[in-house]
Amino acid sequence: MTRAIVFNGDETWELRDLAVPDPQPGGAVLRVEATGLCHSDIDHFRGHVHTSWGGAFPSIPGHEIVGRIEKIDPAAAEKWGVTEGDRVAVWDIVFTPAGHRIYGHDFSVDEGSGLYGGFAEHLELLPGSMVYKLRDDLPADQLTVFEPLSCAVTWVAPVKHGDVVLIEGPGHMGMATIVAAKAAGAASVIVTGTAKDRFRLDCAHRVGADHTIDVEAEDPVERVREITGGELADVVIDAAAGNPVTVNLAMDLVHRGGHVVIAGMKDRPLEGFHSDWIPTRRITLHPGAGLDAEGAVALINAGKVPTAELLGDSFPLEKFEDAFALLTRQTPGRDSVRVALRMS
């Protein structure tokens, strides 16, 4: 048997014991070592899933998954280029005959083995999955940063060598985007946040940010003008979650002819947006919607990612409630850039 956290879709959860299956033809069973938590897990807890499939409940959440292959079908071993004992990052998209689905969101715990999310000690890897070998010399919880980084390396597509990049939101996605922007050739990275983000803004400097701005303590537009000699940012990446106000601010922080990437989930509609900004200032909007797990893993394996600084805090599975409280910023006097669960 294996332990798993199950979300019911109504802001309740439970710990279940489930049977560990044998691999399907073309599949495998993963012994999960660690799984990162993100804002989409909060939405999942509340019964909202932002996938094209639409989600399923009750279900095991968690999609930032690192583990070791425990059992594998020979056909899957040949196709994926891995063997039993290999440590891998799991791409969260799985291609099924019914369409693509997302581990940690789109599978009910009552379907098949039920082990289709990372908040469990085992994960059933279905045919149509993709995995990537990860280095063995770092703790698994540090390596879960591959998943936010797999998004971030696509968000920085508009960045050219020598650009000034501004990142809104110093959460774990913002931190990963700092790394991705530097890898893409950004000459300077500016990160914005609010007063409650002080701890995270300080961490942003350690991850690689050149400047940070508390938008409640100073005028962010004037401060960016000061930093850039009046030029503003070449690329603004809105990685902030939970409030759409950052979209409007992004349009003010980018220079004429620049690029704005809308990436963070806002959870509600945007008010006061002036679409005239786009043609009159020739601003190009981009969706923050890509995934490049292979590219992210390559950066990590090459030692180009400060995984320890990006980790934040990690908890054993039995301390899930504490982990989730920290993720949702409900722990008095404490904050973290990121939260992960350790399974082994």
N, C-alpha and C positions, 0 to 999 in steps of 0.2 A: 504494500500500500504506500501511497505518497500523499503528503499534505498539500492543500491548496486553499488559497483565499478566494471566495466566491462573492461577487457583487450581485445583488438582487435587482438593481435598477430603481430602487426606492430609497436610497441613502441608508441602506442596511447592508451588512456583510456577515459572512459566517466562514468558519474554518471546516473544511471537509476532508475526509480521507477517501481517496480514489484508487482503484486498481491500476497498476502500471501495465500497459498493453505490450504485446510484441509488435515489432514494426510491420506495417503493411508492405506489400510489394512496391518497391520504389520509394519507401519511406524509412524512418528511423525513430529512435527514442533518445531524447536528450536528457541528461542529468543537469538540471539548471544550477548554475553556480551563483548567479546574481542577475537582478533585473532592475533597471532604472525606472523611476516614477516620473510622470510628467503631467501637465495640465489636462491633457485628454483623459487621464485616469480619474481626475476630479469630475469631469463631465460625465464619464462612464458611471461613476458612483451615483451621480444624480439622475441617471437614466437617459442621458443624451449622448449619442454616438455620432461622430462626424464622418462616417465612412459611406461610400457609395452603396455598400451592401445594406447598411442601416442598423447594424449591431444585433445582438441577441442577449436575452436574459433568461435565467440567471447564467452568469458566465465568469470565467477566470480572467481577470484583467492582466495587463502587463505585456508590453511589446518591445522593450529595450533589453533584449535577452542575450545573455552569454552563458555558455555551458559546454559540457563535454559529451561527445557521442558515446552513449552507453551501449546501444544495439543499433545495427544498421543492415538493411537489406543489401545484398551484393550489387544490385543494379543501381541503387542510390549511391553507394560508396564509389562506384565507377563514375557516375554522372557528376557528383559533387566534388570528387577528388579528395575525400576524407576517409578516415577509418576510425574504428573504435578507440576511444581515448583522446582523440583530437579535440582541442578547444576551438570553438567556433562562435562567430556572431551570427544571429539568425535574422535574415531579412524578414520584416514583419508581413510582407505580402506573400500569399500563397495562391497559386493559380489552380483552381479546381474546375471540373467539367461544367459547373454552374456559373463560373465567373471568378474574378479575383476577390479574395477575402483577406481580412487582417487578423493575424494572431492577437489575442488580447482584447478583441472587440466583437468580432463577427461570428463567434461560435458559442452555442449554448453548452453549458456543462452537462446537459442531458443528451447531447449529440455525440455518438461514438464513444470514445474514451473520456471525453470531456476535457482532456488535458491539452487545451489549445491557447493557453495564456501563460505569461511568465511569472505570475505570482503563485508559483507552485514548484515543488521539488523536481518534477519531471514535466517535459513537454513532448507531445507526440508530433513529430515532423511528418507531415503528409506528403505524398507525391505532389510535385509542383512547388515544393519549397526550394529556397536557396540559402546556402550557408557559406561563410567565409572564414578561413583559418585565421586565428588570432595568436599573438605571441603568448608564451607560457611564463615569462619572467615578471609579470605584473599581477597584482591582485585582480580578481575577476570584476569586483565592483567598480574599479577604476575603468575597466575596459567597456563597461556599459555605455560610456559616452559615445561609442561608435554610432549609436542610433541618432541622437540629436545632431551629431556631426554629419551624418549621412544626409540630413536635410540641409544643414548649413552650407555644405560644399556646393549645393545647387542654388541656394539663395544668392550666393556671391557671383553668379554667372555674369552680371553686368560689370563687375569690378575689373578695371584695367590696371596695369602696372603704374604705380605712382599716384593712384587715386586717394582722395580723402573719403573715408567711409564712416558714416554715422549709424550706430546701432541703437535703436530704441528698445529699452527693456533689458536689465541685467540679470534675467533669470537664466536657467540652464541652457535655453536655446540661444539667448544673447551671448552667453559665454562661448558656446561652440562656434557662433558666428564670428567672434573675434579671431579665433584660431583660423577659421576658414578664410576670412578676409586677408589676414596676414599671409597665408599660404598662396592666395591668389595675387599677391603683389601690392596690396594697399600700403601706401607710404605712411598714412596716419589713420588711426582708428579712434573715434570718439564714441563714448557710450553715455546715454542719458537714462535717468531714473528719477525717483521721487525721494523725499526725505526718509521714508521707511526703507529705502533701498541702500542706505549708507553702507551697511556691511557688504552688500553685493557690489556696489561701486568700487569699494576698496579692493575686493577680490578681482574685479575686472582689470585693474592695473597689473596684478600679479599674473594674469592670464595673457596679457599683451596689449591692453588698451593704452593709448598715449594720453588721452584726456578723458575725464568724466565730468558730467554736468548734473547737478541736482536742479531739475526744472522748477522746483518750488522755491529755491533759494536765489536763483538768478534767471534772467531772461535767456532762454536757450538760443534764440535766433541771434541775439546780439553777441552772446558768448561764442557761438560758432563763427560769426563774422570776424570776431577778434582772433580766433585761432587760425582761420584760413585767410587772413588778410582781406576780408570782405568778399571772398569768393563763394562761401557756403560749401556744402558737401557735394561731391560728385555722385555718390550713391547713398541713399538712406534706406536702411533695412529695418522695417518695423517688426521686431520680434516680441513686442510686448503683448501680453495676454490679458483678457478680461475687461478691457475698456477701449472703445474705438476712438477716443480722443486723440490718440497718437497718430492716426491716419492723417488728420488735418494738420497736425504739427509737422509731420514728415514733409508735406507739401511746402511748408514754409522754410524748411531747413535745407532743401535741395536747390542747387543753382539752376538757372535757365538751361534747358537742354539736358538736365540730369535724369537720374533713374531712381524710382521708388519701388521697393519690394515690399508687398503686403504679405506678412507671414503669420504673425501671432493671431490666434483665435480670439475673437472679441466677445462672443456669446450674446451680443445684442446689436441692433442696427446702428448705423452711423448717422448722426444728425449734423447739419451745417456744412456738408461737403459741397464745394463749388467746382463743378466739373470744368468750368471755363479755365481753371488753372492748367489743365492738361494741354489744350491747343495753344493758349496764349503764352505759356512759358515752355512749351514743347517738352513737357515732362512725360517720360515713358514709364508706365506702370507694369509691374511684373508680379505674377502670383508666386508666393513662396510655397510651392507644392511639389517640388521634386524630391527624389531619393537617389542617393548614390552610395549604397553601403560599401561596395567594393572600393570606391575611392577613399571613403572615410577609414576603412580598415587599413588600407595601404599607408595612409598618413600615420596611423597609430603604430603599425608594425615597423615603420621607418624611424620612429622616435621623434616625430615632429609635433606631437600633441602633449601638452602638460597635463597628463591624465590625473595626477595626484591633486593638482590645483582645481581641476574641474569636477572632482568626485563630490565634494561637499560632505554629506554624512551618509553612513550606511547602517542598517539595522538588521538583525536576524529576523527570520520570518515570524517568529513568535512575538516580536515587538512591532508588528505591522501597525497597530493603532498609534504608537508613538511616531512611526515614520510618516503616517498619513497626516497626523496633526502638524508635523513640521512642514510637510509639503504644502498644506493649506494655510500655513502661517498662523496656526492656532496654539503654538507653544509659547507661553509668556517669556519674554526676554531672550528669545533665541531665534535665529534666522539661519538659512543655509542656501548656498547657490544651487544645490541639487541634492536629491535624496535617492538612495538605492536600497534594495532588499538583498541580503545575503541568504542563500539557501544552503550552502555548504562551505 
